[in-house]
Amino acid sequence: MVSRLIELLGKDKVSTSASDLEAHGRDEGYPQTAKPVAVVYAESPEDVSKVLELAAETDHAVIPFGAGTSLEGSLLPLKPTISLDLTRMNRILEVHPEDFLAVVEAGVTRKQLNERLRREGLFFPVDPGADATLGGMAATNASGTTTVRYGGMHANVLALEAVMANGELVRFGRPVRKTSSGYDIKDLLIGSEGTLGVITKLWVKLHPLPAEVHTVRVYFESIADAAQGAYALMAAGLPVARLELVDEQAVAAVNRHLGRDYPEKPLLLVEFHSSTPEAVQAESAFAEELLRDAGAVGMDTAKTAEERTAQWEARHEAYWALVHMYPGREYLLTDTAVPLSKMPGLVKYAQDLMQEMQLTGNILGHVGDGNFHTIIAATAEEYPKAEEFSKRLVSRALELGGTATGEHGIGLRKMKFMEAEHGPALAWMKRIKQTFDPQGILNPGKILPE
């Protein structure tokens, strides 16, 4: 197999080094690892086509690989596998400021794109924290801190090109804000975790940089009060751009990890974007009044761009802060989302359950979307108990009309919930997979349980 790959693509695009195989046989959040047969660094759609055609001929699996920041085991090989790394396909092909549109290859990262867009006063809003590739973000339907205002990848990808299992390059969608033409296969590929096709190019929606930004940290005595405060903001219809919950354990870890001195209480991180100082002042003043009525005991405003950057750095570093506080443990992340009115109750349930089961971890997330994360730092002996915690929390979310995952995806870890969540729709998903990938070479064994 390796010699065939080198013959087709050239030696500089194929690696079997131990470090490359190890790096491409894992993701950031799943405990097991497995090495692929080889790593291919594709540089064009033609390279991708050649790999898929050879994989079909030799019965090898293919797993697309970007920054490797997924969390649910999507990148783990389950049979002889070629890891198809797309990071060399990292060109920003076109920027059309007048249409608020950019065309990028799949290996472009969100920070790379936003650095390029500064000169036009535009930005790409989807911010999952990690500097992921846009192709990988589309494959997992990534979202993040700004989703409450700007939407996730579904809302910000207008069209895409993908290489299908038979090696054919196909464009799905049109680079326009709306269309009623045909089946929306583009959105079917977004969130498919590389199981239906390999995304190689994207037409993405851009937004003007906000003229006015107001960011505030709001402290509460309990996580239940903080969650209820978040609901009050959303129920008031305020144009919130970011609304994040961070519990007291996460604040303590961040203080230690980054050398901050934030009060170690549950907090909301709130941000407003507006076009005028008057509008943002009025919105933020109303928000602060609502939050005090909901039980806020303190507020700190980020007065400069540097302070805002530091605040969001603290949010994004919350996971790594916990890792550094408990080195050597295994980390289990559970990502659920429920209808907004059910979110405060589920947050409280998660905290109570963590305490009841005597587990160490934290709670944080995008509560403006009804979505939050729990991170358990478990010893080897505690890991089965952490898995039981995750199972009970997801089951409760499903009972409340929610979902097993708001943004991390299914991968391997969440497959056990698919039947309970989707019922008869699961059989139709399997038919779609069979139609798109009849030989089962595209990231087999993920999303759909046997």
C-alpha beads as a LAMMPS data file, in Angstrom:
LAMMPS data file: protein, C-alpha beads

450 atoms
449 bonds

1 atom types
1 bond types

-500.0 500.0 xlo xhi
-500.0 500.0 ylo yhi
-500.0 500.0 zlo zhi

Masses

1 110.0

Atoms # bond

1 1 1 0.000 0.000 0.000
2 1 1 2.704 2.510 0.982
3 1 1 4.696 1.857 -2.184
4 1 1 1.538 2.390 -4.267
5 1 1 0.868 5.689 -2.525
6 1 1 4.427 6.857 -3.175
7 1 1 4.128 5.792 -6.815
8 1 1 0.885 7.778 -7.217
9 1 1 1.758 10.896 -5.218
10 1 1 5.493 11.143 -4.759
11 1 1 7.615 10.404 -1.718
12 1 1 7.327 13.922 -0.235
13 1 1 3.545 13.544 0.206
14 1 1 3.586 10.163 1.991
15 1 1 4.872 9.545 5.505
16 1 1 5.232 6.454 7.660
17 1 1 7.402 8.071 10.331
18 1 1 6.511 7.004 13.861
19 1 1 5.769 10.571 14.958
20 1 1 3.415 11.223 12.032
21 1 1 1.565 7.938 12.508
22 1 1 1.156 8.578 16.216
23 1 1 -0.045 12.162 15.727
24 1 1 -2.645 11.041 13.160
25 1 1 -4.065 8.173 15.220
26 1 1 -5.677 10.233 17.963
27 1 1 -7.669 13.344 18.739
28 1 1 -7.760 15.735 21.686
29 1 1 -10.509 14.114 23.726
30 1 1 -10.667 10.340 23.190
31 1 1 -8.501 8.051 25.350
32 1 1 -7.720 5.286 22.838
33 1 1 -5.224 5.621 19.980
34 1 1 -4.416 3.558 16.871
35 1 1 -1.897 4.232 14.125
36 1 1 -2.856 4.537 10.449
37 1 1 -0.931 2.631 7.787
38 1 1 0.346 5.888 6.311
39 1 1 -0.211 9.633 6.335
40 1 1 -0.781 11.366 3.004
41 1 1 -0.276 15.129 2.826
42 1 1 -2.605 16.058 0.005
43 1 1 -1.844 19.235 -1.919
44 1 1 -4.773 19.236 -4.370
45 1 1 -8.189 17.664 -4.978
46 1 1 -6.469 15.411 -7.494
47 1 1 -4.314 13.988 -4.700
48 1 1 -7.449 13.325 -2.655
49 1 1 -9.099 11.570 -5.610
50 1 1 -6.091 9.319 -6.138
51 1 1 -6.069 8.305 -2.475
52 1 1 -9.771 7.470 -2.439
53 1 1 -9.549 5.465 -5.653
54 1 1 -6.615 3.450 -4.298
55 1 1 -8.358 2.936 -0.955
56 1 1 -11.427 1.567 -2.704
57 1 1 -9.243 -0.787 -4.752
58 1 1 -7.294 -2.091 -1.736
59 1 1 -10.058 -2.001 0.918
60 1 1 -8.382 0.603 3.109
61 1 1 -10.246 3.224 5.103
62 1 1 -9.588 6.955 4.659
63 1 1 -9.925 9.479 7.476
64 1 1 -9.627 13.188 6.574
65 1 1 -7.382 15.057 9.016
66 1 1 -7.061 18.795 9.701
67 1 1 -5.690 20.252 12.932
68 1 1 -6.535 17.132 14.958
69 1 1 -8.565 19.090 17.522
70 1 1 -11.762 17.016 17.435
71 1 1 -12.841 15.450 20.717
72 1 1 -15.032 12.360 20.296
73 1 1 -12.783 9.790 18.616
74 1 1 -13.584 10.742 15.021
75 1 1 -9.930 10.412 13.985
76 1 1 -9.268 6.962 15.446
77 1 1 -8.536 4.271 12.805
78 1 1 -10.614 1.123 13.282
79 1 1 -9.150 -0.865 10.343
80 1 1 -6.141 -0.424 8.028
81 1 1 -6.416 3.306 7.328
82 1 1 -4.840 6.103 5.314
83 1 1 -4.855 9.369 7.240
84 1 1 -5.519 12.065 4.640
85 1 1 -3.954 15.258 5.982
86 1 1 -5.289 18.403 4.250
87 1 1 -3.176 21.022 6.026
88 1 1 -1.021 21.670 2.945
89 1 1 -4.182 22.732 1.088
90 1 1 -4.086 26.045 2.916
91 1 1 -4.546 28.761 0.316
92 1 1 -7.029 31.612 0.628
93 1 1 -8.134 31.550 -2.996
94 1 1 -10.429 34.573 -3.229
95 1 1 -11.779 37.361 -1.024
96 1 1 -14.798 39.341 -2.233
97 1 1 -15.449 42.113 0.309
98 1 1 -18.335 43.489 -1.727
99 1 1 -20.126 40.134 -1.425
100 1 1 -18.938 39.367 2.141
101 1 1 -17.476 36.138 0.778
102 1 1 -14.192 34.236 0.809
103 1 1 -13.140 31.074 -1.010
104 1 1 -10.639 28.910 0.861
105 1 1 -9.041 25.504 0.689
106 1 1 -9.918 23.071 3.456
107 1 1 -6.588 23.425 5.274
108 1 1 -6.922 27.164 5.912
109 1 1 -7.285 27.878 9.632
110 1 1 -9.746 30.357 11.085
111 1 1 -6.953 32.575 12.500
112 1 1 -5.171 32.566 9.146
113 1 1 -8.340 33.701 7.391
114 1 1 -9.146 36.396 9.945
115 1 1 -5.614 37.782 9.766
116 1 1 -6.068 38.156 5.996
117 1 1 -9.507 39.784 6.392
118 1 1 -8.402 42.587 8.721
119 1 1 -7.490 44.891 5.858
120 1 1 -11.089 44.738 4.605
121 1 1 -12.640 45.288 8.035
122 1 1 -14.270 41.832 7.903
123 1 1 -14.043 38.624 9.899
124 1 1 -15.134 34.991 9.856
125 1 1 -17.081 34.528 13.087
126 1 1 -17.071 30.817 13.973
127 1 1 -14.746 30.462 16.971
128 1 1 -14.470 26.999 18.567
129 1 1 -11.410 28.057 20.549
130 1 1 -8.861 25.869 18.822
131 1 1 -7.220 27.206 15.663
132 1 1 -8.914 24.486 13.634
133 1 1 -8.952 24.162 9.859
134 1 1 -12.102 25.348 8.114
135 1 1 -12.508 21.981 6.406
136 1 1 -12.381 20.214 9.756
137 1 1 -14.739 22.764 11.270
138 1 1 -17.226 22.105 8.485
139 1 1 -16.847 18.335 8.849
140 1 1 -17.821 18.577 12.533
141 1 1 -20.264 21.508 12.162
142 1 1 -18.160 23.479 14.620
143 1 1 -19.548 26.404 16.541
144 1 1 -18.295 28.294 19.590
145 1 1 -18.443 31.500 21.544
146 1 1 -19.981 33.678 18.820
147 1 1 -22.599 31.210 17.593
148 1 1 -25.373 32.839 19.609
149 1 1 -25.078 35.894 17.298
150 1 1 -23.548 34.662 14.036
151 1 1 -24.382 30.945 13.858
152 1 1 -22.119 27.926 13.431
153 1 1 -20.641 26.362 10.306
154 1 1 -24.012 25.452 8.811
155 1 1 -24.923 29.141 8.826
156 1 1 -21.574 30.359 7.492
157 1 1 -20.709 27.927 4.687
158 1 1 -22.516 28.885 1.470
159 1 1 -21.038 26.200 -0.774
160 1 1 -18.325 23.569 -0.739
161 1 1 -16.404 21.181 -2.928
162 1 1 -15.816 17.610 -1.832
163 1 1 -14.210 14.500 -3.255
164 1 1 -16.681 11.653 -3.005
165 1 1 -15.892 8.021 -2.243
166 1 1 -15.560 7.182 -5.958
167 1 1 -12.928 9.916 -6.435
168 1 1 -15.265 12.403 -8.123
169 1 1 -14.901 16.108 -7.254
170 1 1 -18.335 17.737 -6.784
171 1 1 -19.485 21.216 -5.754
172 1 1 -22.550 21.431 -3.530
173 1 1 -24.430 24.669 -2.975
174 1 1 -24.063 28.100 -4.545
175 1 1 -22.207 31.141 -3.144
176 1 1 -25.402 33.083 -2.437
177 1 1 -27.241 33.879 0.794
178 1 1 -30.327 31.875 -0.140
179 1 1 -31.400 29.253 -2.646
180 1 1 -34.325 26.861 -3.065
181 1 1 -32.669 24.839 -5.815
182 1 1 -32.561 21.101 -5.255
183 1 1 -31.608 18.983 -2.264
184 1 1 -29.276 20.662 0.215
185 1 1 -26.456 18.112 0.075
186 1 1 -23.980 20.771 1.181
187 1 1 -25.556 20.825 4.626
188 1 1 -25.591 17.031 4.677
189 1 1 -21.804 16.978 4.378
190 1 1 -21.402 19.626 7.079
191 1 1 -21.276 17.671 10.327
192 1 1 -20.751 14.308 8.620
193 1 1 -17.265 13.869 10.188
194 1 1 -15.681 12.702 6.954
195 1 1 -18.089 9.786 6.519
196 1 1 -19.766 11.018 3.303
197 1 1 -17.013 12.874 1.431
198 1 1 -13.719 14.750 1.838
199 1 1 -14.273 18.520 1.890
200 1 1 -11.560 20.303 -0.125
201 1 1 -12.855 23.861 -0.715
202 1 1 -15.343 26.175 0.978
203 1 1 -17.182 29.381 0.116
204 1 1 -17.666 31.054 3.500
205 1 1 -19.752 33.974 4.689
206 1 1 -17.962 37.027 6.113
207 1 1 -19.197 39.714 8.491
208 1 1 -18.168 43.335 9.157
209 1 1 -15.991 43.829 12.213
210 1 1 -18.213 45.422 14.875
211 1 1 -17.616 49.134 15.374
212 1 1 -18.430 48.945 19.065
213 1 1 -17.740 46.055 21.437
214 1 1 -18.691 45.881 25.117
215 1 1 -17.464 42.943 27.193
216 1 1 -18.219 42.246 30.846
217 1 1 -17.585 39.546 33.450
218 1 1 -20.566 38.940 35.715
219 1 1 -20.176 37.016 38.982
220 1 1 -22.795 34.998 40.865
221 1 1 -22.935 33.094 44.143
222 1 1 -24.175 29.891 42.476
223 1 1 -24.008 28.278 39.064
224 1 1 -27.805 27.993 39.097
225 1 1 -28.088 31.788 39.411
226 1 1 -25.547 32.283 36.610
227 1 1 -27.462 29.939 34.289
228 1 1 -30.731 31.674 35.119
229 1 1 -29.089 35.023 34.402
230 1 1 -28.050 33.762 30.973
231 1 1 -31.614 32.689 30.269
232 1 1 -32.912 36.113 31.342
233 1 1 -30.600 37.821 28.851
234 1 1 -31.750 35.621 25.985
235 1 1 -35.410 35.914 26.948
236 1 1 -35.113 39.714 26.854
237 1 1 -34.217 39.559 23.167
238 1 1 -30.943 41.446 23.566
239 1 1 -28.510 41.127 20.604
240 1 1 -25.871 39.244 22.571
241 1 1 -22.752 38.353 20.569
242 1 1 -21.180 36.059 23.162
243 1 1 -22.636 34.533 26.313
244 1 1 -20.440 32.030 28.141
245 1 1 -20.772 30.274 31.481
246 1 1 -17.659 29.370 33.501
247 1 1 -18.037 27.678 36.884
248 1 1 -15.952 28.439 39.972
249 1 1 -13.699 25.374 39.513
250 1 1 -12.793 26.524 36.020
251 1 1 -12.124 30.085 37.236
252 1 1 -9.780 28.740 39.930
253 1 1 -7.918 26.620 37.360
254 1 1 -7.603 29.573 34.967
255 1 1 -6.261 31.811 37.745
256 1 1 -3.569 29.259 38.496
257 1 1 -2.766 28.480 34.850
258 1 1 -2.690 32.042 33.493
259 1 1 -1.798 33.968 36.627
260 1 1 -5.127 35.793 36.803
261 1 1 -6.891 37.067 39.913
262 1 1 -10.544 36.685 38.943
263 1 1 -12.950 36.172 41.878
264 1 1 -13.455 32.410 42.121
265 1 1 -17.200 32.414 41.669
266 1 1 -19.440 31.182 38.830
267 1 1 -19.407 33.800 36.103
268 1 1 -20.928 34.794 32.802
269 1 1 -18.781 36.285 30.070
270 1 1 -21.011 38.607 28.045
271 1 1 -20.227 40.572 24.903
272 1 1 -22.295 42.941 22.758
273 1 1 -21.496 44.066 19.215
274 1 1 -23.071 47.196 17.813
275 1 1 -22.591 49.943 15.243
276 1 1 -22.841 52.953 17.578
277 1 1 -21.660 53.777 21.121
278 1 1 -25.186 54.785 22.077
279 1 1 -26.655 51.431 21.055
280 1 1 -24.062 49.306 22.826
281 1 1 -24.294 51.429 25.984
282 1 1 -28.075 51.111 26.096
283 1 1 -27.962 47.352 25.493
284 1 1 -25.258 46.716 28.058
285 1 1 -26.939 48.913 30.699
286 1 1 -30.195 46.998 30.284
287 1 1 -28.291 43.699 30.428
288 1 1 -26.530 44.661 33.644
289 1 1 -29.860 45.577 35.239
290 1 1 -31.312 42.197 34.234
291 1 1 -28.291 40.346 35.577
292 1 1 -28.385 42.109 38.929
293 1 1 -32.053 41.182 39.215
294 1 1 -31.022 37.577 38.496
295 1 1 -28.582 37.572 41.396
296 1 1 -25.314 38.979 40.040
297 1 1 -22.992 39.976 42.898
298 1 1 -20.282 41.704 40.881
299 1 1 -19.319 42.930 37.421
300 1 1 -16.024 43.817 35.737
301 1 1 -15.890 45.562 32.367
302 1 1 -13.093 44.925 29.885
303 1 1 -12.193 48.491 28.934
304 1 1 -9.599 47.857 26.217
305 1 1 -9.092 45.459 23.325
306 1 1 -6.237 43.867 25.285
307 1 1 -8.518 43.212 28.258
308 1 1 -11.137 41.670 25.970
309 1 1 -8.525 39.429 24.396
310 1 1 -7.341 38.356 27.842
311 1 1 -10.906 37.568 28.913
312 1 1 -11.592 35.313 25.927
313 1 1 -8.182 33.728 26.281
314 1 1 -9.244 32.729 29.797
315 1 1 -12.403 31.107 28.433
316 1 1 -10.589 29.208 25.706
317 1 1 -7.835 28.051 28.076
318 1 1 -10.275 26.631 30.652
319 1 1 -9.797 23.067 29.396
320 1 1 -6.001 23.256 29.395
321 1 1 -6.068 24.940 32.789
322 1 1 -7.833 21.877 34.200
323 1 1 -5.355 19.549 32.469
324 1 1 -2.416 21.392 34.018
325 1 1 -4.057 21.351 37.437
326 1 1 -4.502 17.551 37.326
327 1 1 -1.612 16.183 35.236
328 1 1 -1.657 12.518 34.341
329 1 1 -5.415 12.110 34.541
330 1 1 -7.783 11.133 31.779
331 1 1 -10.257 13.769 30.639
332 1 1 -13.806 13.031 29.621
333 1 1 -15.728 15.840 27.933
334 1 1 -19.487 15.735 27.581
335 1 1 -21.200 18.250 25.318
336 1 1 -24.992 18.526 25.475
337 1 1 -27.597 21.044 24.313
338 1 1 -31.223 21.448 25.350
339 1 1 -34.077 23.879 24.680
340 1 1 -33.110 27.206 26.217
341 1 1 -35.707 27.120 28.987
342 1 1 -34.333 23.746 30.141
343 1 1 -30.703 24.879 30.221
344 1 1 -30.571 26.288 33.806
345 1 1 -32.081 23.106 35.228
346 1 1 -29.668 20.853 33.341
347 1 1 -26.655 22.927 34.421
348 1 1 -27.726 22.530 38.048
349 1 1 -28.340 18.796 37.483
350 1 1 -24.813 18.420 36.077
351 1 1 -23.205 20.149 39.047
352 1 1 -25.242 18.166 41.575
353 1 1 -24.468 14.895 39.784
354 1 1 -20.742 15.651 39.695
355 1 1 -20.784 16.278 43.442
356 1 1 -22.941 13.225 44.139
357 1 1 -20.533 10.986 42.222
358 1 1 -17.515 12.665 43.861
359 1 1 -15.896 13.530 40.545
360 1 1 -13.472 16.364 39.868
361 1 1 -14.182 18.640 36.935
362 1 1 -15.814 21.802 35.698
363 1 1 -18.769 23.133 33.756
364 1 1 -18.577 25.751 31.044
365 1 1 -20.141 26.503 27.727
366 1 1 -22.191 28.461 25.268
367 1 1 -25.286 28.795 27.400
368 1 1 -26.875 31.353 25.077
369 1 1 -27.365 28.402 22.724
370 1 1 -28.561 26.049 25.470
371 1 1 -25.216 24.251 25.018
372 1 1 -22.649 23.513 27.713
373 1 1 -19.738 21.212 28.435
374 1 1 -18.649 19.221 31.441
375 1 1 -15.015 18.173 31.752
376 1 1 -14.137 15.397 34.187
377 1 1 -10.507 14.941 35.292
378 1 1 -10.573 11.260 36.241
379 1 1 -7.989 8.920 37.644
380 1 1 -7.734 5.546 35.923
381 1 1 -9.898 4.058 38.670
382 1 1 -12.501 6.815 38.313
383 1 1 -12.832 6.681 34.517
384 1 1 -15.732 4.162 34.462
385 1 1 -17.547 6.398 36.932
386 1 1 -16.878 9.411 34.670
387 1 1 -18.395 7.496 31.741
388 1 1 -21.464 6.754 33.861
389 1 1 -21.708 10.475 34.679
390 1 1 -21.621 11.292 30.957
391 1 1 -24.260 8.666 30.205
392 1 1 -26.603 9.985 32.887
393 1 1 -26.139 13.600 31.827
394 1 1 -26.782 12.880 28.142
395 1 1 -29.793 10.737 28.989
396 1 1 -31.214 13.594 31.016
397 1 1 -30.613 16.008 28.124
398 1 1 -32.500 13.677 25.769
399 1 1 -35.391 13.441 28.232
400 1 1 -35.597 17.245 28.121
401 1 1 -35.849 17.254 24.321
402 1 1 -32.163 17.990 23.783
403 1 1 -29.281 16.367 21.950
404 1 1 -26.285 14.209 22.853
405 1 1 -23.948 16.784 21.311
406 1 1 -24.346 20.447 20.476
407 1 1 -21.071 20.852 18.600
408 1 1 -18.432 18.181 19.300
409 1 1 -20.006 15.569 17.048
410 1 1 -20.656 11.849 17.502
411 1 1 -17.395 10.124 16.576
412 1 1 -17.116 6.936 18.623
413 1 1 -18.102 8.127 22.073
414 1 1 -21.654 9.301 21.369
415 1 1 -22.770 6.498 19.016
416 1 1 -24.514 4.711 21.868
417 1 1 -27.042 7.558 22.079
418 1 1 -27.935 7.729 18.379
419 1 1 -30.880 5.322 18.471
420 1 1 -32.418 6.956 21.538
421 1 1 -32.069 10.407 19.983
422 1 1 -33.090 9.683 16.400
423 1 1 -35.284 6.586 16.425
424 1 1 -36.389 5.530 12.903
425 1 1 -34.380 8.414 11.377
426 1 1 -31.216 6.444 12.159
427 1 1 -32.125 3.843 9.521
428 1 1 -32.410 6.634 6.929
429 1 1 -28.981 7.942 7.933
430 1 1 -27.555 4.484 7.305
431 1 1 -29.187 4.417 3.851
432 1 1 -27.595 7.771 3.051
433 1 1 -24.186 6.472 4.140
434 1 1 -24.623 3.393 1.958
435 1 1 -25.547 5.557 -1.036
436 1 1 -22.608 7.943 -0.647
437 1 1 -20.029 5.337 0.386
438 1 1 -21.117 1.836 -0.686
439 1 1 -17.709 0.276 0.077
440 1 1 -17.503 1.885 3.502
441 1 1 -14.068 3.462 3.043
442 1 1 -14.833 6.952 4.424
443 1 1 -14.108 7.035 8.170
444 1 1 -15.948 3.752 8.792
445 1 1 -17.369 2.875 12.201
446 1 1 -18.118 6.464 13.185
447 1 1 -21.456 8.186 13.903
448 1 1 -23.664 5.226 12.931
449 1 1 -23.779 2.244 15.326
450 1 1 -23.813 -1.223 13.815

Bonds

1 1 1 2
2 1 2 3
3 1 3 4
4 1 4 5
5 1 5 6
6 1 6 7
7 1 7 8
8 1 8 9
9 1 9 10
10 1 10 11
11 1 11 12
12 1 12 13
13 1 13 14
14 1 14 15
15 1 15 16
16 1 16 17
17 1 17 18
18 1 18 19
19 1 19 20
20 1 20 21
21 1 21 22
22 1 22 23
23 1 23 24
24 1 24 25
25 1 25 26
26 1 26 27
27 1 27 28
28 1 28 29
29 1 29 30
30 1 30 31
31 1 31 32
32 1 32 33
33 1 33 34
34 1 34 35
35 1 35 36
36 1 36 37
37 1 37 38
38 1 38 39
39 1 39 40
40 1 40 41
41 1 41 42
42 1 42 43
43 1 43 44
44 1 44 45
45 1 45 46
46 1 46 47
47 1 47 48
48 1 48 49
49 1 49 50
50 1 50 51
51 1 51 52
52 1 52 53
53 1 53 54
54 1 54 55
55 1 55 56
56 1 56 57
57 1 57 58
58 1 58 59
59 1 59 60
60 1 60 61
61 1 61 62
62 1 62 63
63 1 63 64
64 1 64 65
65 1 65 66
66 1 66 67
67 1 67 68
68 1 68 69
69 1 69 70
70 1 70 71
71 1 71 72
72 1 72 73
73 1 73 74
74 1 74 75
75 1 75 76
76 1 76 77
77 1 77 78
78 1 78 79
79 1 79 80
80 1 80 81
81 1 81 82
82 1 82 83
83 1 83 84
84 1 84 85
85 1 85 86
86 1 86 87
87 1 87 88
88 1 88 89
89 1 89 90
90 1 90 91
91 1 91 92
92 1 92 93
93 1 93 94
94 1 94 95
95 1 95 96
96 1 96 97
97 1 97 98
98 1 98 99
99 1 99 100
100 1 100 101
101 1 101 102
102 1 102 103
103 1 103 104
104 1 104 105
105 1 105 106
106 1 106 107
107 1 107 108
108 1 108 109
109 1 109 110
110 1 110 111
111 1 111 112
112 1 112 113
113 1 113 114
114 1 114 115
115 1 115 116
116 1 116 117
117 1 117 118
118 1 118 119
119 1 119 120
120 1 120 121
121 1 121 122
122 1 122 123
123 1 123 124
124 1 124 125
125 1 125 126
126 1 126 127
127 1 127 128
128 1 128 129
129 1 129 130
130 1 130 131
131 1 131 132
132 1 132 133
133 1 133 134
134 1 134 135
135 1 135 136
136 1 136 137
137 1 137 138
138 1 138 139
139 1 139 140
140 1 140 141
141 1 141 142
142 1 142 143
143 1 143 144
144 1 144 145
145 1 145 146
146 1 146 147
147 1 147 148
148 1 148 149
149 1 149 150
150 1 150 151
151 1 151 152
152 1 152 153
153 1 153 154
154 1 154 155
155 1 155 156
156 1 156 157
157 1 157 158
158 1 158 159
159 1 159 160
160 1 160 161
161 1 161 162
162 1 162 163
163 1 163 164
164 1 164 165
165 1 165 166
166 1 166 167
167 1 167 168
168 1 168 169
169 1 169 170
170 1 170 171
171 1 171 172
172 1 172 173
173 1 173 174
174 1 174 175
175 1 175 176
176 1 176 177
177 1 177 178
178 1 178 179
179 1 179 180
180 1 180 181
181 1 181 182
182 1 182 183
183 1 183 184
184 1 184 185
185 1 185 186
186 1 186 187
187 1 187 188
188 1 188 189
189 1 189 190
190 1 190 191
191 1 191 192
192 1 192 193
193 1 193 194
194 1 194 195
195 1 195 196
196 1 196 197
197 1 197 198
198 1 198 199
199 1 199 200
200 1 200 201
201 1 201 202
202 1 202 203
203 1 203 204
204 1 204 205
205 1 205 206
206 1 206 207
207 1 207 208
208 1 208 209
209 1 209 210
210 1 210 211
211 1 211 212
212 1 212 213
213 1 213 214
214 1 214 215
215 1 215 216
216 1 216 217
217 1 217 218
218 1 218 219
219 1 219 220
220 1 220 221
221 1 221 222
222 1 222 223
223 1 223 224
224 1 224 225
225 1 225 226
226 1 226 227
227 1 227 228
228 1 228 229
229 1 229 230
230 1 230 231
231 1 231 232
232 1 232 233
233 1 233 234
234 1 234 235
235 1 235 236
236 1 236 237
237 1 237 238
238 1 238 239
239 1 239 240
240 1 240 241
241 1 241 242
242 1 242 243
243 1 243 244
244 1 244 245
245 1 245 246
246 1 246 247
247 1 247 248
248 1 248 249
249 1 249 250
250 1 250 251
251 1 251 252
252 1 252 253
253 1 253 254
254 1 254 255
255 1 255 256
256 1 256 257
257 1 257 258
258 1 258 259
259 1 259 260
260 1 260 261
261 1 261 262
262 1 262 263
263 1 263 264
264 1 264 265
265 1 265 266
266 1 266 267
267 1 267 268
268 1 268 269
269 1 269 270
270 1 270 271
271 1 271 272
272 1 272 273
273 1 273 274
274 1 274 275
275 1 275 276
276 1 276 277
277 1 277 278
278 1 278 279
279 1 279 280
280 1 280 281
281 1 281 282
282 1 282 283
283 1 283 284
284 1 284 285
285 1 285 286
286 1 286 287
287 1 287 288
288 1 288 289
289 1 289 290
290 1 290 291
291 1 291 292
292 1 292 293
293 1 293 294
294 1 294 295
295 1 295 296
296 1 296 297
297 1 297 298
298 1 298 299
299 1 299 300
300 1 300 301
301 1 301 302
302 1 302 303
303 1 303 304
304 1 304 305
305 1 305 306
306 1 306 307
307 1 307 308
308 1 308 309
309 1 309 310
310 1 310 311
311 1 311 312
312 1 312 313
313 1 313 314
314 1 314 315
315 1 315 316
316 1 316 317
317 1 317 318
318 1 318 319
319 1 319 320
320 1 320 321
321 1 321 322
322 1 322 323
323 1 323 324
324 1 324 325
325 1 325 326
326 1 326 327
327 1 327 328
328 1 328 329
329 1 329 330
330 1 330 331
331 1 331 332
332 1 332 333
333 1 333 334
334 1 334 335
335 1 335 336
336 1 336 337
337 1 337 338
338 1 338 339
339 1 339 340
340 1 340 341
341 1 341 342
342 1 342 343
343 1 343 344
344 1 344 345
345 1 345 346
346 1 346 347
347 1 347 348
348 1 348 349
349 1 349 350
350 1 350 351
351 1 351 352
352 1 352 353
353 1 353 354
354 1 354 355
355 1 355 356
356 1 356 357
357 1 357 358
358 1 358 359
359 1 359 360
360 1 360 361
361 1 361 362
362 1 362 363
363 1 363 364
364 1 364 365
365 1 365 366
366 1 366 367
367 1 367 368
368 1 368 369
369 1 369 370
370 1 370 371
371 1 371 372
372 1 372 373
373 1 373 374
374 1 374 375
375 1 375 376
376 1 376 377
377 1 377 378
378 1 378 379
379 1 379 380
380 1 380 381
381 1 381 382
382 1 382 383
383 1 383 384
384 1 384 385
385 1 385 386
386 1 386 387
387 1 387 388
388 1 388 389
389 1 389 390
390 1 390 391
391 1 391 392
392 1 392 393
393 1 393 394
394 1 394 395
395 1 395 396
396 1 396 397
397 1 397 398
398 1 398 399
399 1 399 400
400 1 400 401
401 1 401 402
402 1 402 403
403 1 403 404
404 1 404 405
405 1 405 406
406 1 406 407
407 1 407 408
408 1 408 409
409 1 409 410
410 1 410 411
411 1 411 412
412 1 412 413
413 1 413 414
414 1 414 415
415 1 415 416
416 1 416 417
417 1 417 418
418 1 418 419
419 1 419 420
420 1 420 421
421 1 421 422
422 1 422 423
423 1 423 424
424 1 424 425
425 1 425 426
426 1 426 427
427 1 427 428
428 1 428 429
429 1 429 430
430 1 430 431
431 1 431 432
432 1 432 433
433 1 433 434
434 1 434 435
435 1 435 436
436 1 436 437
437 1 437 438
438 1 438 439
439 1 439 440
440 1 440 441
441 1 441 442
442 1 442 443
443 1 443 444
444 1 444 445
445 1 445 446
446 1 446 447
447 1 447 448
448 1 448 449
449 1 449 450
